[in-house]
Amino acid sequence: MTPSTVHRLALGAAVRAARQAGAALRRGFADPAKEAQTKAHRHDPVTIYDRQADRIIADILLAAMPDAGLLSEEGTRSDGAGRLCWVVDPLDGTNNFLRGVPDFAVSIALTDPDGPCVACIYDPLRDELYTAIRGAGAERNGERIRVSGQTTLDGAVLGIGFSTESARRLITLAQLPTFAPRVRSLRIVGSAALDLAYVAAGRFDATWYLSLHDWDVAAGRLLVSEAGGQVTNLSGSPLTCPRDDGILASNGALHGPLLASLRTAAHP
């Protein structure tokens, strides 16, 4: 399918916004005084650079498409006048950013009534830009990417998504014995956006989270789908509310075995 002019313009705006926000985050990464505060709970920080990136992104996106709505993790809201809405996480991986761990990203998606239609995830420290338009495939720095060809859990590389909420973290820990003896490795990146981008690029074979917000997954789920993978909730149904139903993203071949393992862990 040939991308529409609107989608191409939207992707251009998302890329500009992600790169400019990423430049601000690169500068902030070296700042020892990030002025962190807590949001929903004590393990959920926000820094002055989350908010700076949020302002940069909102200004660019709303100027480019003034009729589109906008939903951002950091509170920026715009209802818009049409059926399109930007969904933004200006800094996914704030705990990493705060501690000097170089794994974080900017995540921007444009959604319509059928779900995400444009995606942009930017890793500013590695200068890796992941993009997708629905129906037109996924790319990293302009080169087409595909999910891995791994067909068995034996030898697979899985990204683990640990919640900042203690109760959910313990549930994920209880699931690990179903995978640990079989897979090659388990990786904790600390950024859902990067986990999903890595599945799309074939670096990871799959990743799962018990609970995420729309801004965590809107761009990444489109990347995975456009790279040939599969994304559902943890019951195997279409993803509608990742906050309540969780998310499993895989190369497709491992989706069934992973769902079965997750069910076994939930009902041993």
C-alpha positions in Angstrom: 0.0 0.0 0.0 1.3 3.4 -0.9 1.5 5.7 2.1 -0.9 8.7 1.9 0.4 12.2 1.8 -0.9 12.8 5.3 1.0 9.9 6.7 4.2 11.0 5.0 3.8 14.5 6.3 3.0 13.1 9.8 6.1 10.9 9.7 8.3 13.9 8.7 6.9 15.9 11.7 7.4 13.0 14.1 11.0 12.6 12.9 11.8 16.3 13.4 10.2 16.3 16.8 12.0 13.1 17.9 15.4 14.3 16.8 15.0 17.7 18.4 13.8 16.2 21.6 16.5 13.7 21.4 19.1 16.4 21.2 17.8 18.0 24.4 17.9 14.6 26.1 21.5 14.0 25.0 22.4 17.3 26.7 20.4 16.5 29.8 21.9 13.0 30.1 25.2 14.6 31.1 23.6 16.9 33.6 24.0 15.5 37.2 21.2 17.7 38.4 18.1 16.4 36.6 15.7 17.7 39.2 13.7 14.5 39.5 10.3 14.4 41.1 7.9 11.5 41.6 4.6 11.0 39.8 2.2 8.1 40.4 4.4 6.5 43.1 7.9 6.7 44.5 9.4 4.5 41.7 7.9 6.6 38.9 10.2 9.6 38.4 10.0 12.5 36.0 12.9 15.0 35.3 13.0 18.5 33.9 14.2 16.9 30.7 11.1 14.7 30.3 9.1 17.9 30.4 11.5 19.8 28.1 11.3 17.1 25.5 7.5 17.0 25.9 7.2 20.7 25.1 9.5 20.4 22.1 7.5 17.5 20.7 4.1 19.1 21.3 5.1 22.4 19.6 6.3 20.7 16.5 3.5 18.1 16.1 0.7 20.6 16.8 2.2 23.1 14.4 2.4 20.5 11.7 -1.1 19.1 12.2 -3.2 21.5 14.2 -6.4 19.5 13.8 -4.9 16.4 15.4 -5.3 15.6 19.1 -2.3 14.9 21.3 -1.9 12.6 24.3 1.5 12.7 26.2 2.7 10.8 29.2 3.8 14.1 30.7 0.4 15.6 30.7 0.2 17.6 27.5 -3.3 17.2 26.1 -5.1 18.5 23.0 -8.4 17.2 21.9 -8.1 18.2 18.2 -10.9 18.6 15.7 -10.4 15.4 13.7 -10.0 11.6 14.0 -6.2 11.7 14.3 -4.3 11.8 17.6 -0.6 11.9 18.5 0.4 9.5 21.3 3.7 10.5 22.8 6.2 9.3 25.4 8.9 12.1 25.3 11.4 10.0 27.4 10.7 6.3 27.7 13.2 4.9 30.2 13.4 7.8 32.7 14.9 5.6 35.4 17.8 4.7 33.1 18.2 8.3 32.1 18.2 9.4 35.7 20.9 7.0 36.7 23.2 7.4 33.7 22.2 4.2 32.0 22.3 4.8 28.2 19.0 3.0 27.3 16.1 5.4 26.7 14.1 6.6 23.7 11.6 9.1 22.4 8.4 7.4 21.2 5.8 9.1 18.9 2.8 7.6 17.2 0.0 9.0 15.1 -3.3 7.0 15.6 -6.6 6.9 13.9 -9.8 4.9 14.6 -8.0 1.7 13.4 -5.0 2.2 15.7 -1.4 3.4 15.1 -0.8 4.5 11.5 2.6 6.3 11.9 5.4 5.4 14.3 8.7 6.9 15.3 11.1 5.7 18.0 14.4 7.5 18.4 17.4 6.3 20.5 19.3 9.6 20.8 22.5 8.2 22.2 22.9 5.6 19.4 21.3 7.8 16.8 19.0 5.0 15.8 15.7 6.1 14.3 13.0 3.5 13.9 10.0 4.5 11.7 6.9 2.9 10.2 3.8 3.8 8.2 0.9 1.3 8.3 1.0 -0.9 5.3 4.5 0.3 4.2 6.9 -1.7 6.4 9.4 -0.6 9.1 12.8 0.9 8.9 15.8 1.7 11.0 17.8 4.8 9.8 16.2 4.4 6.4 16.9 0.6 6.0 14.1 -2.0 6.0 14.0 -4.1 9.1 12.4 -7.5 9.8 11.7 -9.6 12.8 13.9 -12.6 13.5 13.5 -16.0 12.0 13.8 -17.8 15.4 11.2 -20.7 15.4 11.8 -22.3 18.9 12.1 -21.0 22.4 15.3 -23.1 22.6 17.9 -20.4 21.6 15.5 -17.5 21.8 16.4 -14.0 23.1 13.6 -12.5 25.1 13.2 -8.9 26.4 11.8 -8.8 29.9 9.5 -5.9 30.9 9.6 -5.2 34.6 6.9 -2.9 36.0 7.9 -0.1 38.4 5.0 -1.3 40.5 6.2 -3.9 43.0 3.2 -6.3 42.8 3.4 -6.6 39.0 7.2 -7.0 39.2 6.7 -10.0 41.5 4.3 -11.6 39.0 6.8 -11.2 36.2 9.5 -12.9 38.4 7.1 -15.8 39.0 6.7 -16.2 35.2 10.5 -16.5 34.5 10.9 -20.2 35.4 8.8 -21.2 32.4 11.3 -19.5 30.1 14.7 -19.5 31.8 15.6 -23.2 31.3 14.8 -23.0 27.6 15.8 -19.7 26.1 19.3 -18.5 25.2 19.1 -15.3 27.2 16.8 -12.9 29.0 17.4 -9.1 28.6 16.2 -6.2 30.7 16.6 -2.9 28.8 14.3 -0.8 30.9 12.5 0.9 28.0 9.4 -0.6 26.5 9.9 1.5 23.3 13.4 0.0 22.8 12.2 -3.5 23.6 9.6 -3.3 20.9 11.9 -1.7 18.4 14.4 -4.5 19.1 11.8 -7.1 18.4 11.0 -5.3 15.1 14.7 -5.2 14.2 15.2 -8.9 15.0 17.5 -8.2 18.0 15.0 -9.7 20.4 12.7 -12.6 19.4 9.9 -11.4 21.8 9.1 -9.2 24.7 6.2 -9.0 27.2 4.8 -6.7 29.8 2.0 -7.1 32.3 0.9 -3.5 32.1 1.8 -0.5 30.0 0.2 2.7 28.9 -0.8 3.6 25.3 2.1 6.0 25.0 4.5 3.2 25.9 3.4 0.9 23.0 1.6 2.9 20.3 4.7 3.4 18.2 6.4 0.1 19.0 3.4 -2.1 18.2 3.2 -0.7 14.7 6.9 -1.2 14.2 6.6 -4.8 15.2 3.6 -5.4 13.0 5.1 -3.7 10.0 8.3 -5.7 10.4 6.4 -9.0 10.1 5.8 -9.7 13.8 2.7 -10.1 16.0 1.3 -8.1 18.9 -1.5 -9.1 21.2 -2.5 -8.8 24.8 -1.4 -11.6 27.1 -4.5 -13.6 26.4 -3.8 -13.7 22.7 -6.6 -11.2 21.8 -6.1 -8.0 19.8 -4.5 -5.3 21.9 -7.0 -2.8 23.2 -5.9 -1.7 26.7 -2.3 -2.5 27.5 -2.7 -1.1 31.0 -5.2 -3.8 31.9 -4.4 -6.7 29.5 -0.6 -6.5 29.1 1.2 -6.9 25.8 3.1 -9.7 24.1 5.2 -8.7 21.0 7.0 -11.4 19.1 8.4 -12.4 15.7 5.1 -14.3 15.1 6.6 -17.8 15.1 7.1 -17.8 18.9 3.8 -16.2 19.7 1.8 -19.4 20.4 4.5 -21.1 22.5 5.0 -17.9 24.5 1.3 -17.5 25.2 1.1 -21.1 26.3 4.0 -20.6 28.7 2.5 -17.5 30.1 -0.8 -19.4 30.7 1.1 -22.2 32.4 2.8 -19.7 34.7 -0.6 -18.1 35.5 -2.3 -21.4 36.1 0.3 -24.0 37.0 
